[in-house]
């Protein structure tokens, strides 16, 4: 078993089949199929459950995939360390939409200035999507909001978002979910950490929202909130990006729900010079969490 076998195996898993893996690796399909078969013979197990032309990971394949990810990442880290500790090459960074819009422009501008030999690619997505891509080696690092699983990742707290209840400008004071008029909540998809705080706010009050309208854009949520179509829970800093701020009112969340740490995550054992350099830039950013805040967030986690 060598790294090339593991790389081919991982490509088949990531691409969902032999055909697309062959295209990605610029190999013929028969070569990919043969190498996978040889790896299975060497290990003495079936790595895939085959249903016609469809492949599904077997239990043994799922186990091997974790080791393959770690070994391939470790080999890449070793090559970087041996040849050059200076950040260079492609850096695939993921981020939540809110952090990408509000927090990253200045730090990434500084990163480009300090490390011109790095080609930075930024992807936005949900917490689950970004975490999965980091875990599978499709992203080098990502900015996501807690809670994030500790086991597969290393992480550092970068920002502390202050969350609040946002309503239309003339909405009466909101101290509990019972004060909502109407009791329609505007939120992102399930799994969004800010929606989790919304759910916890209702649960603490022994209430359930009458209606939750899912939206794909924070600015759409703010616009609909300003129009009186519902109420939202989101970072107060988002208001700085909304041109009709005067049409909105801000109401405090309970203290135990109002602070949401944003962390930079990367696979355990895969902290490359590019990730280390980004950490340095982010922690020096005026928007970054202070040393005290990072320590407190770590203790509270």
C-alpha positions in Angstrom: 0.0 0.0 0.0 1.5 3.3 -1.1 0.3 6.9 -1.2 -0.6 6.8 -4.8 -3.0 3.8 -4.1 -4.5 5.8 -1.3 -4.8 8.9 -3.4 -6.7 7.0 -6.1 -8.9 5.3 -3.6 -9.8 8.8 -2.0 -10.4 10.3 -5.5 -12.9 7.5 -6.3 -14.7 8.2 -3.0 -14.7 12.0 -3.4 -15.8 11.9 -7.0 -18.5 9.3 -6.4 -17.2 6.8 -8.9 -14.4 5.6 -11.2 -15.3 7.6 -14.3 -15.0 11.0 -12.6 -12.0 10.0 -10.6 -10.2 9.0 -13.8 -11.1 12.4 -15.4 -9.8 14.2 -12.3 -6.5 12.2 -12.1 -6.0 12.1 -15.9 -5.9 8.4 -16.0 -7.9 5.8 -18.0 -10.8 4.1 -16.1 -9.3 0.6 -16.4 -6.2 1.8 -14.5 -8.3 3.3 -11.7 -10.3 0.1 -11.4 -7.2 -2.1 -11.4 -5.5 -0.1 -8.7 -8.6 -0.2 -6.5 -8.8 -4.0 -6.9 -5.1 -4.4 -6.2 -5.5 -2.3 -3.0 -8.4 -4.5 -1.9 -6.4 -7.7 -2.6 -3.5 -6.3 -0.7 -5.7 -5.5 2.3 -7.8 -8.6 2.0 -11.1 -6.7 2.3 -13.7 -5.1 0.0 -13.5 -1.3 0.2 -16.6 -0.8 -1.9 -20.1 -2.4 -2.1 -20.7 -2.8 -5.8 -24.3 -2.5 -7.2 -23.9 -2.6 -11.0 -21.9 0.4 -11.9 -22.6 2.2 -8.6 -20.1 2.1 -5.7 -20.8 2.5 -2.0 -18.1 2.6 0.7 -18.0 -0.6 2.8 -17.4 -0.4 6.5 -13.8 -1.2 5.9 -13.6 1.5 3.2 -15.0 4.1 5.6 -12.3 3.1 8.1 -9.5 3.2 5.5 -10.7 6.6 4.2 -9.9 8.3 7.6 -6.4 6.9 7.6 -5.9 7.8 3.9 -6.9 11.4 4.6 -4.5 11.6 7.5 -1.6 9.9 5.6 -2.0 12.0 2.5 -2.3 15.2 4.4 0.7 14.3 6.5 2.8 13.6 3.4 1.8 16.9 1.9 2.8 18.7 5.2 6.1 16.8 5.2 6.9 17.9 1.6 6.1 21.5 2.5 8.3 21.4 5.6 11.2 19.8 3.9 11.2 21.9 0.8 10.1 25.3 2.0 8.4 26.6 5.1 7.3 29.8 3.2 3.6 30.0 2.3 3.1 29.4 -1.4 0.8 27.7 -3.9 -2.9 27.1 -3.8 -4.7 27.8 -0.5 -8.4 26.7 -0.5 -10.2 28.6 2.3 -13.8 28.2 3.3 -16.0 30.6 5.2 -19.5 31.3 6.3 -21.2 33.9 4.1 -21.5 36.4 7.0 -17.8 36.1 8.0 -16.7 36.4 4.3 -18.7 39.5 3.8 -18.0 41.3 7.1 -14.8 40.0 8.6 -12.5 38.8 5.9 -11.9 41.6 3.3 -9.2 43.5 5.3 -7.4 40.4 6.6 -7.3 38.7 3.2 -6.1 41.9 1.6 -3.2 41.9 4.1 -2.6 38.2 3.5 -2.3 38.8 -0.3 0.1 41.7 0.4 2.4 39.7 2.7 2.3 36.4 0.9 2.0 37.1 -2.9 3.1 33.6 -3.8 -0.1 32.1 -2.4 -3.1 31.7 -4.7 -6.1 32.1 -2.5 -9.5 30.5 -3.4 -12.5 31.3 -1.1 -15.6 29.2 -0.9 -18.7 30.0 1.1 -21.2 27.4 2.4 -23.0 26.0 5.4 -21.1 24.8 8.5 -21.7 21.2 7.7 -20.6 21.6 4.1 -17.4 23.5 5.0 -16.5 21.1 7.8 -17.0 18.1 5.6 -14.7 19.6 2.9 -12.0 20.3 5.4 -12.3 16.8 6.7 -12.1 15.3 3.2 -9.1 17.4 2.1 -11.1 19.6 -0.3 -10.4 22.7 1.8 -7.2 23.5 3.7 -9.1 25.5 6.4 -12.5 27.1 7.0 -14.0 29.8 9.2 -17.1 28.4 10.9 -19.2 29.2 14.0 -19.2 27.0 17.0 -20.3 24.3 17.9 -17.8 22.3 15.8 -16.7 18.7 16.6 -13.4 18.6 18.3 -12.2 15.1 17.4 -11.2 15.6 13.7 -10.1 19.2 13.8 -7.7 21.6 15.3 -9.2 25.1 15.7 -8.5 28.6 17.0 -11.1 31.2 18.0 -10.8 34.2 15.7 -13.9 36.3 16.1 -16.6 36.8 18.7 -19.9 37.7 17.1 -22.5 39.5 19.3 -25.9 38.2 18.3 -29.2 40.1 18.8 -32.9 39.9 17.9 -33.6 42.1 14.9 -37.1 43.3 14.2 -38.8 46.1 12.2 -38.2 49.6 13.5 -41.5 50.1 15.3 -41.7 46.7 16.9 -42.4 46.9 20.7 -39.5 45.8 23.1 -38.7 42.1 22.8 -37.8 40.4 26.1 -39.1 36.9 25.3 -40.6 35.0 22.3 -44.0 35.9 23.7 -43.3 39.5 22.7 -43.0 38.8 18.9 -45.5 40.4 16.6 -45.9 38.5 14.3 -44.3 35.3 15.6 -42.7 34.5 12.3 -39.0 33.9 12.4 -36.7 34.5 9.4 -33.7 32.2 9.4 -31.1 30.3 7.4 -31.1 26.5 6.8 -31.1 23.9 9.6 -27.6 23.6 11.0 -26.9 27.3 10.9 -25.3 28.1 14.3 -27.4 31.3 14.6 -30.6 29.4 14.0 -29.5 27.1 16.7 -29.4 30.1 19.1 -32.9 31.0 17.9 -34.1 27.5 18.7 -32.5 27.7 22.1 -34.1 31.1 22.8 -37.6 29.6 22.2 -36.8 26.5 24.1 -35.6 28.4 27.2 -39.0 30.2 27.2 -41.0 27.0 26.8 -42.2 28.3 23.4 -42.2 27.3 19.8 -42.3 29.7 16.8 -45.5 29.7 14.9 -43.7 29.8 11.6 -40.0 29.7 10.4 -39.3 31.0 6.9 -35.9 29.8 5.6 -34.0 32.1 3.4 -30.6 31.8 1.6 -29.3 35.3 2.0 -28.6 37.4 5.1 -29.4 40.6 3.2 -32.8 39.1 2.2 -33.4 38.3 5.8 -32.7 41.9 6.8 -34.8 43.3 4.0 -37.8 41.1 5.0 -37.3 42.0 8.6 -37.3 45.7 7.8 -40.6 45.1 5.9 -42.2 43.6 9.0 -42.5 40.1 7.6 -40.8 38.5 10.6 -38.0 38.6 13.2 -34.4 37.3 13.0 -31.5 36.4 15.2 -28.2 37.3 13.6 -24.8 39.1 14.3 -25.2 42.8 15.1 -22.3 43.5 12.8 -24.5 42.5 9.8 -26.4 45.8 10.3 -23.4 47.7 9.2 -23.9 46.3 5.7 -27.6 47.1 5.4 -28.4 50.5 3.8 -31.8 50.9 5.4 -30.6 50.4 9.0 -33.1 53.0 10.3 -35.9 50.6 9.4 -34.7 48.0 11.9 -34.7 47.7 15.7 -32.3 45.7 17.8 -33.3 43.7 20.9 -30.9 41.9 23.2 -30.7 38.1 23.5 -30.1 36.5 26.9 -26.4 36.6 27.8 -25.9 32.9 27.5 -27.0 33.0 23.9 -25.6 36.4 22.7 -22.0 35.5 22.0 -21.1 33.1 19.1 -17.4 32.3 18.6 -16.1 32.0 15.0 -13.2 29.6 14.7 -10.7 28.7 12.0 -10.6 24.9 11.6 -8.2 22.6 9.8 -7.6 18.8 9.9 -5.6 17.5 12.8 -2.0 17.2 11.9 -2.4 19.2 8.7 -1.4 22.8 9.7 0.5 23.9 6.7 2.6 27.1 6.4 -0.4 28.7 4.6 -2.7 28.0 7.5 -0.2 29.2 10.0 0.3 32.5 8.1 -3.5 33.0 7.9 -3.8 32.5 11.7 -1.1 35.1 12.2 -2.9 37.6 10.0 -6.4 37.0 11.5 -5.2 37.2 15.1 -3.6 40.5 14.3 -6.7 41.9 12.7 -8.6 44.7 14.5 -11.7 42.6 14.1 -10.1 39.5 15.6 -10.9 38.2 19.1 -8.5 39.4 21.8 -6.2 37.0 23.6 -8.6 37.1 26.6 -11.6 36.4 24.4 -9.8 33.5 22.6 -8.8 32.0 26.0 -12.3 32.5 27.5 -13.9 30.9 24.4 -11.6 27.9 24.7 -12.5 27.5 28.5 -16.2 27.9 27.8 -16.2 25.3 25.0 
